[in-house]
Every structure is written in C-alpha cells, then in structure tokens.
Amino acid sequence: LHDFWRYIESVALETPMPPKDEYDTELNEEDVLDAAGAQIEAFNDSLPEDIKEEKKQQQKKRKAAQPIEDDSGLDWLQLYKDDELSDCKVDQLKKYLRSVGARL
C-alpha cells in the first residue's frame, strides 16, 4: 500500500518516483511460533467446534470436472485458426469447455 501511494503521489505531482524504502526488520516465522505458539494453540482450542469444521471444509479441494462428449459438430481447431471463435454461441463454447474438462 505504501508503494502504491508513493506511485500515485509521484504521478500527481509529476515528480520522479522516490526510491523504494528498505525495511531492516523482517518477520521470522519460527521465532513468532516459538514465542506465541502456545497462545495460538490455546486460541484455536477455544474456538467452537463448528468453526473448526468450517475451516476444514474450506481447505478441501474441489473434485475435477468430469469431461462430457462435445456433440456440437464444430471443428474447434479450424475455428481457432480462422479466428472465428467469436461467432460461436455460448452454449457451443460451454460444451467444448466441458468436453476438455474445464470447470465453468
């Protein structure tokens, strides 16, 4: 956010963008977990069970889409080469995408 604001300011004032700030403090994840790991675990344990279950469900990956047969009768490669895909209807495009396993 700070970099974005510096950019907006330089464009608005028509000045060169100042050099990027260098921060000498970096967050060390291991040190944070060593210092606060017990408190984080205690907090997680204090959460109601339904919230923990929702978080687990959010982490599950979706299954891959099952490909279906494209019965549109169109030669998609030729349409692509001739730059005529824009002439296709939405339903035709969806059939093709589903036939190659794309999720819509």
PyRosetta script that sets phi, psi and omega in degrees:
from pyrosetta import init, pose_from_sequence

init()
pose = pose_from_sequence("LHDFWRYIESVALETPMPPKDEYDTELNEEDVLDAAGAQIEAFNDSLPEDIKEEKKQQQKKRKAAQPIEDDSGLDWLQLYKDDELSDCKVDQLKKYLRSVGARL")
pose.set_psi(1, -39.5)
pose.set_omega(1, -179.9)
pose.set_phi(2, -62.9)
pose.set_psi(2, -43.7)
pose.set_omega(2, 179.3)
pose.set_phi(3, -64.2)
pose.set_psi(3, -39.7)
pose.set_omega(3, 178.8)
pose.set_phi(4, -62.8)
pose.set_psi(4, -43.9)
pose.set_omega(4, -179.1)
pose.set_phi(5, -64.9)
pose.set_psi(5, -37.8)
pose.set_omega(5, 176.8)
pose.set_phi(6, -63.2)
pose.set_psi(6, -37.9)
pose.set_omega(6, 178.3)
pose.set_phi(7, -65.0)
pose.set_psi(7, -47.2)
pose.set_omega(7, 179.4)
pose.set_phi(8, -59.5)
pose.set_psi(8, -42.6)
pose.set_omega(8, -179.6)
pose.set_phi(9, -63.9)
pose.set_psi(9, -41.2)
pose.set_omega(9, -179.6)
pose.set_phi(10, -68.4)
pose.set_psi(10, -35.1)
pose.set_omega(10, 177.7)
pose.set_phi(11, -70.5)
pose.set_psi(11, -43.8)
pose.set_omega(11, -178.0)
pose.set_phi(12, -64.7)
pose.set_psi(12, -39.3)
pose.set_omega(12, -177.8)
pose.set_phi(13, -92.1)
pose.set_psi(13, -0.5)
pose.set_omega(13, -178.9)
pose.set_phi(14, 52.9)
pose.set_psi(14, 47.3)
pose.set_omega(14, 177.3)
pose.set_phi(15, -119.7)
pose.set_psi(15, 158.6)
pose.set_omega(15, 176.7)
pose.set_phi(16, -65.1)
pose.set_psi(16, 149.0)
pose.set_omega(16, -179.0)
pose.set_phi(17, -69.2)
pose.set_psi(17, 129.6)
pose.set_omega(17, -179.6)
pose.set_phi(18, -66.8)
pose.set_psi(18, 157.2)
pose.set_omega(18, 179.8)
pose.set_phi(19, -62.9)
pose.set_psi(19, 152.3)
pose.set_omega(19, -177.4)
pose.set_phi(20, -66.8)
pose.set_psi(20, 137.7)
pose.set_omega(20, 178.1)
pose.set_phi(21, -69.5)
pose.set_psi(21, 141.3)
pose.set_omega(21, 176.5)
pose.set_phi(22, -105.7)
pose.set_psi(22, 125.2)
pose.set_omega(22, 178.3)
pose.set_phi(23, -98.8)
pose.set_psi(23, 129.8)
pose.set_omega(23, -177.6)
pose.set_phi(24, -92.4)
pose.set_psi(24, -5.3)
pose.set_omega(24, 180.0)
pose.set_phi(25, -106.0)
pose.set_psi(25, 118.3)
pose.set_omega(25, 177.0)
pose.set_phi(26, -115.2)
pose.set_psi(26, 145.5)
pose.set_omega(26, -179.4)
pose.set_phi(27, -80.2)
pose.set_psi(27, 123.6)
pose.set_omega(27, 176.9)
pose.set_phi(28, -101.3)
pose.set_psi(28, 109.8)
pose.set_omega(28, -174.4)
pose.set_phi(29, -60.8)
pose.set_psi(29, -39.2)
pose.set_omega(29, -179.6)
pose.set_phi(30, -63.0)
pose.set_psi(30, -42.6)
pose.set_omega(30, 179.6)
pose.set_phi(31, -64.6)
pose.set_psi(31, -39.3)
pose.set_omega(31, 179.3)
pose.set_phi(32, -64.3)
pose.set_psi(32, -44.3)
pose.set_omega(32, 179.6)
pose.set_phi(33, -66.8)
pose.set_psi(33, -35.0)
pose.set_omega(33, 176.4)
pose.set_phi(34, -64.5)
pose.set_psi(34, -40.6)
pose.set_omega(34, -176.2)
pose.set_phi(35, -78.9)
pose.set_psi(35, -37.0)
pose.set_omega(35, -172.0)
pose.set_phi(36, -121.9)
pose.set_psi(36, 9.4)
pose.set_omega(36, -176.7)
pose.set_phi(37, -58.6)
pose.set_psi(37, -42.4)
pose.set_omega(37, -179.2)
pose.set_phi(38, -65.2)
pose.set_psi(38, -40.1)
pose.set_omega(38, 179.1)
pose.set_phi(39, -67.3)
pose.set_psi(39, -37.6)
pose.set_omega(39, 178.8)
pose.set_phi(40, -65.3)
pose.set_psi(40, -44.0)
pose.set_omega(40, 178.3)
pose.set_phi(41, -63.5)
pose.set_psi(41, -41.2)
pose.set_omega(41, 178.8)
pose.set_phi(42, -62.7)
pose.set_psi(42, -39.9)
pose.set_omega(42, 177.8)
pose.set_phi(43, -64.4)
pose.set_psi(43, -46.0)
pose.set_omega(43, 179.0)
pose.set_phi(44, -61.0)
pose.set_psi(44, -38.3)
pose.set_omega(44, 179.1)
pose.set_phi(45, -69.8)
pose.set_psi(45, -25.0)
pose.set_omega(45, -179.2)
pose.set_phi(46, -81.6)
pose.set_psi(46, -12.4)
pose.set_omega(46, 179.3)
pose.set_phi(47, -68.9)
pose.set_psi(47, 145.5)
pose.set_omega(47, 175.8)
pose.set_phi(48, -61.8)
pose.set_psi(48, 154.2)
pose.set_omega(48, -176.2)
pose.set_phi(49, -61.2)
pose.set_psi(49, -37.8)
pose.set_omega(49, -177.1)
pose.set_phi(50, -65.4)
pose.set_psi(50, -32.1)
pose.set_omega(50, 177.8)
pose.set_phi(51, -69.6)
pose.set_psi(51, -40.2)
pose.set_omega(51, 177.6)
pose.set_phi(52, -62.3)
pose.set_psi(52, -40.6)
pose.set_omega(52, -179.9)
pose.set_phi(53, -65.7)
pose.set_psi(53, -40.4)
pose.set_omega(53, 179.1)
pose.set_phi(54, -61.9)
pose.set_psi(54, -40.7)
pose.set_omega(54, 179.4)
pose.set_phi(55, -63.9)
pose.set_psi(55, -40.2)
pose.set_omega(55, 178.7)
pose.set_phi(56, -65.2)
pose.set_psi(56, -39.2)
pose.set_omega(56, -179.8)
pose.set_phi(57, -67.9)
pose.set_psi(57, -34.4)
pose.set_omega(57, 179.5)
pose.set_phi(58, -67.5)
pose.set_psi(58, -27.1)
pose.set_omega(58, -177.9)
pose.set_phi(59, -81.3)
pose.set_psi(59, -15.4)
pose.set_omega(59, -179.8)
pose.set_phi(60, -67.7)
pose.set_psi(60, 142.2)
pose.set_omega(60, 179.1)
pose.set_phi(61, -87.0)
pose.set_psi(61, 149.7)
pose.set_omega(61, 177.0)
pose.set_phi(62, -77.5)
pose.set_psi(62, 150.2)
pose.set_omega(62, 178.5)
pose.set_phi(63, -74.0)
pose.set_psi(63, 151.6)
pose.set_omega(63, 177.9)
pose.set_phi(64, -68.6)
pose.set_psi(64, 144.8)
pose.set_omega(64, 179.8)
pose.set_phi(65, -68.2)
pose.set_psi(65, 140.9)
pose.set_omega(65, 177.8)
pose.set_phi(66, -81.6)
pose.set_psi(66, 123.6)
pose.set_omega(66, 179.3)
pose.set_phi(67, -65.2)
pose.set_psi(67, 141.0)
pose.set_omega(67, 175.2)
pose.set_phi(68, -116.7)
pose.set_psi(68, 164.1)
pose.set_omega(68, -177.0)
pose.set_phi(69, -76.5)
pose.set_psi(69, 137.2)
pose.set_omega(69, 177.6)
pose.set_phi(70, -89.0)
pose.set_psi(70, 108.3)
pose.set_omega(70, -179.4)
pose.set_phi(71, -105.4)
pose.set_psi(71, 24.5)
pose.set_omega(71, -178.7)
pose.set_phi(72, -75.9)
pose.set_psi(72, -23.5)
pose.set_omega(72, 178.7)
pose.set_phi(73, 77.3)
pose.set_psi(73, 13.9)
pose.set_omega(73, -178.6)
pose.set_phi(74, -96.3)
pose.set_psi(74, 145.5)
pose.set_omega(74, 175.6)
pose.set_phi(75, -91.3)
pose.set_psi(75, 95.0)
pose.set_omega(75, -171.8)
pose.set_phi(76, -66.1)
pose.set_psi(76, -36.8)
pose.set_omega(76, 179.5)
pose.set_phi(77, -64.0)
pose.set_psi(77, -42.8)
pose.set_omega(77, 179.6)
pose.set_phi(78, -67.9)
pose.set_psi(78, -39.5)
pose.set_omega(78, 177.0)
pose.set_phi(79, -61.2)
pose.set_psi(79, -39.2)
pose.set_omega(79, 178.7)
pose.set_phi(80, -65.9)
pose.set_psi(80, -45.8)
pose.set_omega(80, -179.0)
pose.set_phi(81, -63.4)
pose.set_psi(81, -35.7)
pose.set_omega(81, -179.4)
pose.set_phi(82, -86.8)
pose.set_psi(82, 2.7)
pose.set_omega(82, -179.4)
pose.set_phi(83, 56.3)
pose.set_psi(83, 45.0)
pose.set_omega(83, -178.5)
pose.set_phi(84, -115.0)
pose.set_psi(84, 15.1)
pose.set_omega(84, 179.4)
pose.set_phi(85, -64.4)
pose.set_psi(85, -26.1)
pose.set_omega(85, -179.2)
pose.set_phi(86, -68.8)
pose.set_psi(86, -16.2)
pose.set_omega(86, 178.9)
pose.set_phi(87, -83.4)
pose.set_psi(87, -10.8)
pose.set_omega(87, -177.2)
pose.set_phi(88, -77.8)
pose.set_psi(88, 151.0)
pose.set_omega(88, 176.8)
pose.set_phi(89, -80.2)
pose.set_psi(89, 157.8)
pose.set_omega(89, -179.0)
pose.set_phi(90, -59.0)
pose.set_psi(90, -42.7)
pose.set_omega(90, -179.9)
pose.set_phi(91, -60.9)
pose.set_psi(91, -39.6)
pose.set_omega(91, 179.0)
pose.set_phi(92, -65.4)
pose.set_psi(92, -42.9)
pose.set_omega(92, 179.8)
pose.set_phi(93, -64.6)
pose.set_psi(93, -40.4)
pose.set_omega(93, 179.5)
pose.set_phi(94, -64.6)
pose.set_psi(94, -38.8)
pose.set_omega(94, 177.8)
pose.set_phi(95, -61.3)
pose.set_psi(95, -43.6)
pose.set_omega(95, 179.8)
pose.set_phi(96, -64.7)
pose.set_psi(96, -46.5)
pose.set_omega(96, -178.9)
pose.set_phi(97, -61.2)
pose.set_psi(97, -40.3)
pose.set_omega(97, 177.7)
pose.set_phi(98, -67.8)
pose.set_psi(98, -32.2)
pose.set_omega(98, -179.4)
pose.set_phi(99, -68.2)
pose.set_psi(99, -23.8)
pose.set_omega(99, 178.2)
pose.set_phi(100, -100.0)
pose.set_psi(100, 6.9)
pose.set_omega(100, 173.5)
pose.set_phi(101, 88.4)
pose.set_psi(101, 13.3)
pose.set_omega(101, 178.8)
pose.set_phi(102, -78.1)
pose.set_psi(102, 141.4)
pose.set_omega(102, 177.3)
pose.set_phi(103, -86.7)
pose.set_psi(103, 138.1)
pose.set_omega(103, 178.6)
pose.set_phi(104, -112.8)
pose.dump_pdb("model.pdb")
